[in-house]
Amino acid sequence: MLKGIPAILNPTLLKILMEMGHGDELVIGDGNFPSESCGRRVVRLDGHGVPEILDAILKFFPLDYAVESPVTLMDTAKGLPVPEIWGTYESIVERHEPGKKIGKVERFAFYEQAKQAYAVVATGETAIYANVILKKGIVI
């Protein structure tokens, strides 16, 4: 065991986070996200929600400073309200990476972007439109 690493970050996920380089993307998908169809590498954390995983990852994962929005959400279909969970994401990102912007991408464009991601984390998140993509930056 190691000290100071949240237990939610299993050895497989830690290895992937270490392997990733500047500009690589990580998807954290909700329980409805087609993780196995989209992901080249999939880490399953089915018993956990996206907020707790996002919080644990951002303790170690630098977000890209060279892009406008290093955090991307799957946008909702027209007419649906803004998911409450997005506010939670904003708070987590602001706590770890103050000032970083969160963008949105249309659902099918999100799936295409996810297919190019380095890895997908499959979760048990029950909120809808709770998917997020993180673009890795550098440690300064």
Chimera marker file (.cmm) of the C-alpha trace (Angstrom):
<marker_set name="trace">
<marker id="1" x="0.000" y="0.000" z="0.000" r="1" g="1" b="0" radius="0.5"/>
<marker id="2" x="0.953" y="3.605" z="-0.475" r="1" g="1" b="0" radius="0.5"/>
<marker id="3" x="0.147" y="6.580" z="1.730" r="1" g="1" b="0" radius="0.5"/>
<marker id="4" x="-2.023" y="9.472" z="0.615" r="1" g="1" b="0" radius="0.5"/>
<marker id="5" x="-3.557" y="7.838" z="-2.455" r="1" g="1" b="0" radius="0.5"/>
<marker id="6" x="-7.347" y="7.558" z="-2.329" r="1" g="1" b="0" radius="0.5"/>
<marker id="7" x="-8.373" y="3.892" z="-2.222" r="1" g="1" b="0" radius="0.5"/>
<marker id="8" x="-10.822" y="4.508" z="-5.066" r="1" g="1" b="0" radius="0.5"/>
<marker id="9" x="-7.840" y="4.829" z="-7.440" r="1" g="1" b="0" radius="0.5"/>
<marker id="10" x="-7.057" y="1.189" z="-8.053" r="1" g="1" b="0" radius="0.5"/>
<marker id="11" x="-3.678" y="0.008" z="-9.427" r="1" g="1" b="0" radius="0.5"/>
<marker id="12" x="-4.985" y="-0.268" z="-12.990" r="1" g="1" b="0" radius="0.5"/>
<marker id="13" x="-6.295" y="3.296" z="-13.001" r="1" g="1" b="0" radius="0.5"/>
<marker id="14" x="-3.122" y="4.646" z="-11.369" r="1" g="1" b="0" radius="0.5"/>
<marker id="15" x="-1.029" y="2.938" z="-14.063" r="1" g="1" b="0" radius="0.5"/>
<marker id="16" x="-3.164" y="4.487" z="-16.799" r="1" g="1" b="0" radius="0.5"/>
<marker id="17" x="-2.953" y="7.962" z="-15.247" r="1" g="1" b="0" radius="0.5"/>
<marker id="18" x="0.845" y="7.613" z="-15.109" r="1" g="1" b="0" radius="0.5"/>
<marker id="19" x="1.061" y="6.396" z="-18.718" r="1" g="1" b="0" radius="0.5"/>
<marker id="20" x="-0.955" y="9.291" z="-20.098" r="1" g="1" b="0" radius="0.5"/>
<marker id="21" x="0.885" y="12.228" z="-21.591" r="1" g="1" b="0" radius="0.5"/>
<marker id="22" x="0.118" y="15.868" z="-22.338" r="1" g="1" b="0" radius="0.5"/>
<marker id="23" x="-3.030" y="16.128" z="-24.432" r="1" g="1" b="0" radius="0.5"/>
<marker id="24" x="-4.261" y="12.590" z="-23.753" r="1" g="1" b="0" radius="0.5"/>
<marker id="25" x="-7.879" y="12.365" z="-22.663" r="1" g="1" b="0" radius="0.5"/>
<marker id="26" x="-9.626" y="10.351" z="-19.967" r="1" g="1" b="0" radius="0.5"/>
<marker id="27" x="-13.374" y="9.706" z="-20.020" r="1" g="1" b="0" radius="0.5"/>
<marker id="28" x="-15.303" y="9.161" z="-16.800" r="1" g="1" b="0" radius="0.5"/>
<marker id="29" x="-18.612" y="7.671" z="-17.892" r="1" g="1" b="0" radius="0.5"/>
<marker id="30" x="-21.864" y="7.360" z="-16.026" r="1" g="1" b="0" radius="0.5"/>
<marker id="31" x="-23.634" y="4.019" z="-15.661" r="1" g="1" b="0" radius="0.5"/>
<marker id="32" x="-25.401" y="4.432" z="-19.023" r="1" g="1" b="0" radius="0.5"/>
<marker id="33" x="-22.260" y="5.335" z="-20.981" r="1" g="1" b="0" radius="0.5"/>
<marker id="34" x="-21.188" y="2.714" z="-23.584" r="1" g="1" b="0" radius="0.5"/>
<marker id="35" x="-17.757" y="2.301" z="-21.996" r="1" g="1" b="0" radius="0.5"/>
<marker id="36" x="-16.837" y="-0.998" z="-23.605" r="1" g="1" b="0" radius="0.5"/>
<marker id="37" x="-17.880" y="0.170" z="-27.099" r="1" g="1" b="0" radius="0.5"/>
<marker id="38" x="-16.048" y="3.486" z="-26.853" r="1" g="1" b="0" radius="0.5"/>
<marker id="39" x="-12.995" y="2.657" z="-24.779" r="1" g="1" b="0" radius="0.5"/>
<marker id="40" x="-9.686" y="1.307" z="-26.009" r="1" g="1" b="0" radius="0.5"/>
<marker id="41" x="-8.824" y="0.734" z="-22.343" r="1" g="1" b="0" radius="0.5"/>
<marker id="42" x="-11.597" y="0.449" z="-19.768" r="1" g="1" b="0" radius="0.5"/>
<marker id="43" x="-11.264" y="0.556" z="-15.983" r="1" g="1" b="0" radius="0.5"/>
<marker id="44" x="-14.387" y="-0.486" z="-14.100" r="1" g="1" b="0" radius="0.5"/>
<marker id="45" x="-15.303" y="1.342" z="-10.896" r="1" g="1" b="0" radius="0.5"/>
<marker id="46" x="-18.955" y="0.302" z="-10.907" r="1" g="1" b="0" radius="0.5"/>
<marker id="47" x="-19.590" y="0.820" z="-7.205" r="1" g="1" b="0" radius="0.5"/>
<marker id="48" x="-18.681" y="4.507" z="-7.325" r="1" g="1" b="0" radius="0.5"/>
<marker id="49" x="-20.126" y="7.753" z="-8.649" r="1" g="1" b="0" radius="0.5"/>
<marker id="50" x="-18.444" y="10.214" z="-10.962" r="1" g="1" b="0" radius="0.5"/>
<marker id="51" x="-17.990" y="13.031" z="-8.388" r="1" g="1" b="0" radius="0.5"/>
<marker id="52" x="-15.917" y="10.915" z="-5.979" r="1" g="1" b="0" radius="0.5"/>
<marker id="53" x="-13.804" y="9.544" z="-8.844" r="1" g="1" b="0" radius="0.5"/>
<marker id="54" x="-13.326" y="12.997" z="-10.384" r="1" g="1" b="0" radius="0.5"/>
<marker id="55" x="-12.270" y="14.404" z="-7.017" r="1" g="1" b="0" radius="0.5"/>
<marker id="56" x="-9.742" y="11.605" z="-6.431" r="1" g="1" b="0" radius="0.5"/>
<marker id="57" x="-8.260" y="11.870" z="-9.940" r="1" g="1" b="0" radius="0.5"/>
<marker id="58" x="-7.880" y="15.654" z="-9.880" r="1" g="1" b="0" radius="0.5"/>
<marker id="59" x="-5.722" y="15.417" z="-6.746" r="1" g="1" b="0" radius="0.5"/>
<marker id="60" x="-2.983" y="14.091" z="-9.034" r="1" g="1" b="0" radius="0.5"/>
<marker id="61" x="-4.027" y="14.779" z="-12.630" r="1" g="1" b="0" radius="0.5"/>
<marker id="62" x="-3.011" y="18.142" z="-14.115" r="1" g="1" b="0" radius="0.5"/>
<marker id="63" x="-5.520" y="19.652" z="-16.536" r="1" g="1" b="0" radius="0.5"/>
<marker id="64" x="-4.265" y="21.076" z="-19.830" r="1" g="1" b="0" radius="0.5"/>
<marker id="65" x="-3.520" y="24.799" z="-19.633" r="1" g="1" b="0" radius="0.5"/>
<marker id="66" x="-3.180" y="25.171" z="-23.435" r="1" g="1" b="0" radius="0.5"/>
<marker id="67" x="-6.844" y="24.605" z="-24.336" r="1" g="1" b="0" radius="0.5"/>
<marker id="68" x="-9.897" y="26.695" z="-23.553" r="1" g="1" b="0" radius="0.5"/>
<marker id="69" x="-11.824" y="23.876" z="-21.842" r="1" g="1" b="0" radius="0.5"/>
<marker id="70" x="-9.758" y="20.968" z="-20.503" r="1" g="1" b="0" radius="0.5"/>
<marker id="71" x="-12.944" y="19.487" z="-19.022" r="1" g="1" b="0" radius="0.5"/>
<marker id="72" x="-15.768" y="18.513" z="-21.379" r="1" g="1" b="0" radius="0.5"/>
<marker id="73" x="-19.308" y="17.412" z="-20.533" r="1" g="1" b="0" radius="0.5"/>
<marker id="74" x="-21.837" y="15.608" z="-22.713" r="1" g="1" b="0" radius="0.5"/>
<marker id="75" x="-24.458" y="18.240" z="-23.471" r="1" g="1" b="0" radius="0.5"/>
<marker id="76" x="-28.091" y="17.456" z="-22.798" r="1" g="1" b="0" radius="0.5"/>
<marker id="77" x="-30.739" y="16.950" z="-25.460" r="1" g="1" b="0" radius="0.5"/>
<marker id="78" x="-32.814" y="20.046" z="-26.253" r="1" g="1" b="0" radius="0.5"/>
<marker id="79" x="-35.447" y="20.784" z="-23.680" r="1" g="1" b="0" radius="0.5"/>
<marker id="80" x="-33.842" y="18.868" z="-20.821" r="1" g="1" b="0" radius="0.5"/>
<marker id="81" x="-32.807" y="20.789" z="-17.708" r="1" g="1" b="0" radius="0.5"/>
<marker id="82" x="-29.173" y="21.251" z="-16.730" r="1" g="1" b="0" radius="0.5"/>
<marker id="83" x="-28.194" y="18.240" z="-14.616" r="1" g="1" b="0" radius="0.5"/>
<marker id="84" x="-27.617" y="19.102" z="-10.957" r="1" g="1" b="0" radius="0.5"/>
<marker id="85" x="-24.439" y="17.023" z="-10.974" r="1" g="1" b="0" radius="0.5"/>
<marker id="86" x="-22.766" y="19.585" z="-13.265" r="1" g="1" b="0" radius="0.5"/>
<marker id="87" x="-22.657" y="22.043" z="-10.369" r="1" g="1" b="0" radius="0.5"/>
<marker id="88" x="-20.851" y="19.420" z="-8.309" r="1" g="1" b="0" radius="0.5"/>
<marker id="89" x="-18.324" y="18.987" z="-11.135" r="1" g="1" b="0" radius="0.5"/>
<marker id="90" x="-17.772" y="22.753" z="-11.297" r="1" g="1" b="0" radius="0.5"/>
<marker id="91" x="-17.022" y="22.839" z="-7.558" r="1" g="1" b="0" radius="0.5"/>
<marker id="92" x="-14.588" y="19.912" z="-7.775" r="1" g="1" b="0" radius="0.5"/>
<marker id="93" x="-12.728" y="21.351" z="-10.774" r="1" g="1" b="0" radius="0.5"/>
<marker id="94" x="-12.542" y="24.807" z="-9.174" r="1" g="1" b="0" radius="0.5"/>
<marker id="95" x="-11.159" y="23.334" z="-5.937" r="1" g="1" b="0" radius="0.5"/>
<marker id="96" x="-8.359" y="21.456" z="-7.711" r="1" g="1" b="0" radius="0.5"/>
<marker id="97" x="-7.728" y="23.639" z="-10.788" r="1" g="1" b="0" radius="0.5"/>
<marker id="98" x="-9.041" y="27.172" z="-10.138" r="1" g="1" b="0" radius="0.5"/>
<marker id="99" x="-10.150" y="29.040" z="-13.228" r="1" g="1" b="0" radius="0.5"/>
<marker id="100" x="-10.267" y="26.038" z="-15.578" r="1" g="1" b="0" radius="0.5"/>
<marker id="101" x="-13.282" y="26.149" z="-17.879" r="1" g="1" b="0" radius="0.5"/>
<marker id="102" x="-15.748" y="23.359" z="-18.493" r="1" g="1" b="0" radius="0.5"/>
<marker id="103" x="-17.067" y="22.939" z="-22.035" r="1" g="1" b="0" radius="0.5"/>
<marker id="104" x="-19.954" y="20.955" z="-23.482" r="1" g="1" b="0" radius="0.5"/>
<marker id="105" x="-20.146" y="18.764" z="-26.576" r="1" g="1" b="0" radius="0.5"/>
<marker id="106" x="-23.215" y="17.349" z="-28.316" r="1" g="1" b="0" radius="0.5"/>
<marker id="107" x="-23.939" y="13.725" z="-27.375" r="1" g="1" b="0" radius="0.5"/>
<marker id="108" x="-22.815" y="11.982" z="-30.573" r="1" g="1" b="0" radius="0.5"/>
<marker id="109" x="-19.743" y="14.215" z="-30.912" r="1" g="1" b="0" radius="0.5"/>
<marker id="110" x="-18.925" y="13.289" z="-27.308" r="1" g="1" b="0" radius="0.5"/>
<marker id="111" x="-19.062" y="9.582" z="-28.221" r="1" g="1" b="0" radius="0.5"/>
<marker id="112" x="-16.680" y="10.156" z="-31.146" r="1" g="1" b="0" radius="0.5"/>
<marker id="113" x="-14.277" y="12.114" z="-28.927" r="1" g="1" b="0" radius="0.5"/>
<marker id="114" x="-14.481" y="9.357" z="-26.306" r="1" g="1" b="0" radius="0.5"/>
<marker id="115" x="-13.456" y="6.745" z="-28.882" r="1" g="1" b="0" radius="0.5"/>
<marker id="116" x="-10.157" y="8.629" z="-29.285" r="1" g="1" b="0" radius="0.5"/>
<marker id="117" x="-9.540" y="8.901" z="-25.534" r="1" g="1" b="0" radius="0.5"/>
<marker id="118" x="-6.641" y="7.111" z="-23.897" r="1" g="1" b="0" radius="0.5"/>
<marker id="119" x="-8.991" y="5.323" z="-21.498" r="1" g="1" b="0" radius="0.5"/>
<marker id="120" x="-12.530" y="5.202" z="-20.136" r="1" g="1" b="0" radius="0.5"/>
<marker id="121" x="-13.472" y="4.835" z="-16.479" r="1" g="1" b="0" radius="0.5"/>
<marker id="122" x="-16.820" y="3.033" z="-16.208" r="1" g="1" b="0" radius="0.5"/>
<marker id="123" x="-18.761" y="4.009" z="-13.092" r="1" g="1" b="0" radius="0.5"/>
<marker id="124" x="-22.021" y="3.200" z="-11.371" r="1" g="1" b="0" radius="0.5"/>
<marker id="125" x="-23.173" y="6.836" z="-11.572" r="1" g="1" b="0" radius="0.5"/>
<marker id="126" x="-26.979" y="6.996" z="-11.844" r="1" g="1" b="0" radius="0.5"/>
<marker id="127" x="-27.310" y="10.665" z="-12.833" r="1" g="1" b="0" radius="0.5"/>
<marker id="128" x="-27.955" y="11.167" z="-16.545" r="1" g="1" b="0" radius="0.5"/>
<marker id="129" x="-25.636" y="13.294" z="-18.688" r="1" g="1" b="0" radius="0.5"/>
<marker id="130" x="-22.981" y="12.789" z="-16.026" r="1" g="1" b="0" radius="0.5"/>
<marker id="131" x="-20.161" y="11.944" z="-18.467" r="1" g="1" b="0" radius="0.5"/>
<marker id="132" x="-16.954" y="13.967" z="-18.447" r="1" g="1" b="0" radius="0.5"/>
<marker id="133" x="-13.720" y="14.053" z="-20.450" r="1" g="1" b="0" radius="0.5"/>
<marker id="134" x="-10.481" y="15.336" z="-18.894" r="1" g="1" b="0" radius="0.5"/>
<marker id="135" x="-7.574" y="16.506" z="-21.052" r="1" g="1" b="0" radius="0.5"/>
<marker id="136" x="-4.233" y="15.946" z="-19.343" r="1" g="1" b="0" radius="0.5"/>
<marker id="137" x="-1.796" y="18.797" z="-18.980" r="1" g="1" b="0" radius="0.5"/>
<marker id="138" x="1.712" y="19.004" z="-17.647" r="1" g="1" b="0" radius="0.5"/>
<marker id="139" x="3.143" y="19.314" z="-14.160" r="1" g="1" b="0" radius="0.5"/>
<marker id="140" x="4.756" y="22.725" z="-13.811" r="1" g="1" b="0" radius="0.5"/>
<link id1="1" id2="2" r="1" g="1" b="0" radius="0.2"/>
<link id1="2" id2="3" r="1" g="1" b="0" radius="0.2"/>
<link id1="3" id2="4" r="1" g="1" b="0" radius="0.2"/>
<link id1="4" id2="5" r="1" g="1" b="0" radius="0.2"/>
<link id1="5" id2="6" r="1" g="1" b="0" radius="0.2"/>
<link id1="6" id2="7" r="1" g="1" b="0" radius="0.2"/>
<link id1="7" id2="8" r="1" g="1" b="0" radius="0.2"/>
<link id1="8" id2="9" r="1" g="1" b="0" radius="0.2"/>
<link id1="9" id2="10" r="1" g="1" b="0" radius="0.2"/>
<link id1="10" id2="11" r="1" g="1" b="0" radius="0.2"/>
<link id1="11" id2="12" r="1" g="1" b="0" radius="0.2"/>
<link id1="12" id2="13" r="1" g="1" b="0" radius="0.2"/>
<link id1="13" id2="14" r="1" g="1" b="0" radius="0.2"/>
<link id1="14" id2="15" r="1" g="1" b="0" radius="0.2"/>
<link id1="15" id2="16" r="1" g="1" b="0" radius="0.2"/>
<link id1="16" id2="17" r="1" g="1" b="0" radius="0.2"/>
<link id1="17" id2="18" r="1" g="1" b="0" radius="0.2"/>
<link id1="18" id2="19" r="1" g="1" b="0" radius="0.2"/>
<link id1="19" id2="20" r="1" g="1" b="0" radius="0.2"/>
<link id1="20" id2="21" r="1" g="1" b="0" radius="0.2"/>
<link id1="21" id2="22" r="1" g="1" b="0" radius="0.2"/>
<link id1="22" id2="23" r="1" g="1" b="0" radius="0.2"/>
<link id1="23" id2="24" r="1" g="1" b="0" radius="0.2"/>
<link id1="24" id2="25" r="1" g="1" b="0" radius="0.2"/>
<link id1="25" id2="26" r="1" g="1" b="0" radius="0.2"/>
<link id1="26" id2="27" r="1" g="1" b="0" radius="0.2"/>
<link id1="27" id2="28" r="1" g="1" b="0" radius="0.2"/>
<link id1="28" id2="29" r="1" g="1" b="0" radius="0.2"/>
<link id1="29" id2="30" r="1" g="1" b="0" radius="0.2"/>
<link id1="30" id2="31" r="1" g="1" b="0" radius="0.2"/>
<link id1="31" id2="32" r="1" g="1" b="0" radius="0.2"/>
<link id1="32" id2="33" r="1" g="1" b="0" radius="0.2"/>
<link id1="33" id2="34" r="1" g="1" b="0" radius="0.2"/>
<link id1="34" id2="35" r="1" g="1" b="0" radius="0.2"/>
<link id1="35" id2="36" r="1" g="1" b="0" radius="0.2"/>
<link id1="36" id2="37" r="1" g="1" b="0" radius="0.2"/>
<link id1="37" id2="38" r="1" g="1" b="0" radius="0.2"/>
<link id1="38" id2="39" r="1" g="1" b="0" radius="0.2"/>
<link id1="39" id2="40" r="1" g="1" b="0" radius="0.2"/>
<link id1="40" id2="41" r="1" g="1" b="0" radius="0.2"/>
<link id1="41" id2="42" r="1" g="1" b="0" radius="0.2"/>
<link id1="42" id2="43" r="1" g="1" b="0" radius="0.2"/>
<link id1="43" id2="44" r="1" g="1" b="0" radius="0.2"/>
<link id1="44" id2="45" r="1" g="1" b="0" radius="0.2"/>
<link id1="45" id2="46" r="1" g="1" b="0" radius="0.2"/>
<link id1="46" id2="47" r="1" g="1" b="0" radius="0.2"/>
<link id1="47" id2="48" r="1" g="1" b="0" radius="0.2"/>
<link id1="48" id2="49" r="1" g="1" b="0" radius="0.2"/>
<link id1="49" id2="50" r="1" g="1" b="0" radius="0.2"/>
<link id1="50" id2="51" r="1" g="1" b="0" radius="0.2"/>
<link id1="51" id2="52" r="1" g="1" b="0" radius="0.2"/>
<link id1="52" id2="53" r="1" g="1" b="0" radius="0.2"/>
<link id1="53" id2="54" r="1" g="1" b="0" radius="0.2"/>
<link id1="54" id2="55" r="1" g="1" b="0" radius="0.2"/>
<link id1="55" id2="56" r="1" g="1" b="0" radius="0.2"/>
<link id1="56" id2="57" r="1" g="1" b="0" radius="0.2"/>
<link id1="57" id2="58" r="1" g="1" b="0" radius="0.2"/>
<link id1="58" id2="59" r="1" g="1" b="0" radius="0.2"/>
<link id1="59" id2="60" r="1" g="1" b="0" radius="0.2"/>
<link id1="60" id2="61" r="1" g="1" b="0" radius="0.2"/>
<link id1="61" id2="62" r="1" g="1" b="0" radius="0.2"/>
<link id1="62" id2="63" r="1" g="1" b="0" radius="0.2"/>
<link id1="63" id2="64" r="1" g="1" b="0" radius="0.2"/>
<link id1="64" id2="65" r="1" g="1" b="0" radius="0.2"/>
<link id1="65" id2="66" r="1" g="1" b="0" radius="0.2"/>
<link id1="66" id2="67" r="1" g="1" b="0" radius="0.2"/>
<link id1="67" id2="68" r="1" g="1" b="0" radius="0.2"/>
<link id1="68" id2="69" r="1" g="1" b="0" radius="0.2"/>
<link id1="69" id2="70" r="1" g="1" b="0" radius="0.2"/>
<link id1="70" id2="71" r="1" g="1" b="0" radius="0.2"/>
<link id1="71" id2="72" r="1" g="1" b="0" radius="0.2"/>
<link id1="72" id2="73" r="1" g="1" b="0" radius="0.2"/>
<link id1="73" id2="74" r="1" g="1" b="0" radius="0.2"/>
<link id1="74" id2="75" r="1" g="1" b="0" radius="0.2"/>
<link id1="75" id2="76" r="1" g="1" b="0" radius="0.2"/>
<link id1="76" id2="77" r="1" g="1" b="0" radius="0.2"/>
<link id1="77" id2="78" r="1" g="1" b="0" radius="0.2"/>
<link id1="78" id2="79" r="1" g="1" b="0" radius="0.2"/>
<link id1="79" id2="80" r="1" g="1" b="0" radius="0.2"/>
<link id1="80" id2="81" r="1" g="1" b="0" radius="0.2"/>
<link id1="81" id2="82" r="1" g="1" b="0" radius="0.2"/>
<link id1="82" id2="83" r="1" g="1" b="0" radius="0.2"/>
<link id1="83" id2="84" r="1" g="1" b="0" radius="0.2"/>
<link id1="84" id2="85" r="1" g="1" b="0" radius="0.2"/>
<link id1="85" id2="86" r="1" g="1" b="0" radius="0.2"/>
<link id1="86" id2="87" r="1" g="1" b="0" radius="0.2"/>
<link id1="87" id2="88" r="1" g="1" b="0" radius="0.2"/>
<link id1="88" id2="89" r="1" g="1" b="0" radius="0.2"/>
<link id1="89" id2="90" r="1" g="1" b="0" radius="0.2"/>
<link id1="90" id2="91" r="1" g="1" b="0" radius="0.2"/>
<link id1="91" id2="92" r="1" g="1" b="0" radius="0.2"/>
<link id1="92" id2="93" r="1" g="1" b="0" radius="0.2"/>
<link id1="93" id2="94" r="1" g="1" b="0" radius="0.2"/>
<link id1="94" id2="95" r="1" g="1" b="0" radius="0.2"/>
<link id1="95" id2="96" r="1" g="1" b="0" radius="0.2"/>
<link id1="96" id2="97" r="1" g="1" b="0" radius="0.2"/>
<link id1="97" id2="98" r="1" g="1" b="0" radius="0.2"/>
<link id1="98" id2="99" r="1" g="1" b="0" radius="0.2"/>
<link id1="99" id2="100" r="1" g="1" b="0" radius="0.2"/>
<link id1="100" id2="101" r="1" g="1" b="0" radius="0.2"/>
<link id1="101" id2="102" r="1" g="1" b="0" radius="0.2"/>
<link id1="102" id2="103" r="1" g="1" b="0" radius="0.2"/>
<link id1="103" id2="104" r="1" g="1" b="0" radius="0.2"/>
<link id1="104" id2="105" r="1" g="1" b="0" radius="0.2"/>
<link id1="105" id2="106" r="1" g="1" b="0" radius="0.2"/>
<link id1="106" id2="107" r="1" g="1" b="0" radius="0.2"/>
<link id1="107" id2="108" r="1" g="1" b="0" radius="0.2"/>
<link id1="108" id2="109" r="1" g="1" b="0" radius="0.2"/>
<link id1="109" id2="110" r="1" g="1" b="0" radius="0.2"/>
<link id1="110" id2="111" r="1" g="1" b="0" radius="0.2"/>
<link id1="111" id2="112" r="1" g="1" b="0" radius="0.2"/>
<link id1="112" id2="113" r="1" g="1" b="0" radius="0.2"/>
<link id1="113" id2="114" r="1" g="1" b="0" radius="0.2"/>
<link id1="114" id2="115" r="1" g="1" b="0" radius="0.2"/>
<link id1="115" id2="116" r="1" g="1" b="0" radius="0.2"/>
<link id1="116" id2="117" r="1" g="1" b="0" radius="0.2"/>
<link id1="117" id2="118" r="1" g="1" b="0" radius="0.2"/>
<link id1="118" id2="119" r="1" g="1" b="0" radius="0.2"/>
<link id1="119" id2="120" r="1" g="1" b="0" radius="0.2"/>
<link id1="120" id2="121" r="1" g="1" b="0" radius="0.2"/>
<link id1="121" id2="122" r="1" g="1" b="0" radius="0.2"/>
<link id1="122" id2="123" r="1" g="1" b="0" radius="0.2"/>
<link id1="123" id2="124" r="1" g="1" b="0" radius="0.2"/>
<link id1="124" id2="125" r="1" g="1" b="0" radius="0.2"/>
<link id1="125" id2="126" r="1" g="1" b="0" radius="0.2"/>
<link id1="126" id2="127" r="1" g="1" b="0" radius="0.2"/>
<link id1="127" id2="128" r="1" g="1" b="0" radius="0.2"/>
<link id1="128" id2="129" r="1" g="1" b="0" radius="0.2"/>
<link id1="129" id2="130" r="1" g="1" b="0" radius="0.2"/>
<link id1="130" id2="131" r="1" g="1" b="0" radius="0.2"/>
<link id1="131" id2="132" r="1" g="1" b="0" radius="0.2"/>
<link id1="132" id2="133" r="1" g="1" b="0" radius="0.2"/>
<link id1="133" id2="134" r="1" g="1" b="0" radius="0.2"/>
<link id1="134" id2="135" r="1" g="1" b="0" radius="0.2"/>
<link id1="135" id2="136" r="1" g="1" b="0" radius="0.2"/>
<link id1="136" id2="137" r="1" g="1" b="0" radius="0.2"/>
<link id1="137" id2="138" r="1" g="1" b="0" radius="0.2"/>
<link id1="138" id2="139" r="1" g="1" b="0" radius="0.2"/>
<link id1="139" id2="140" r="1" g="1" b="0" radius="0.2"/>
</marker_set>
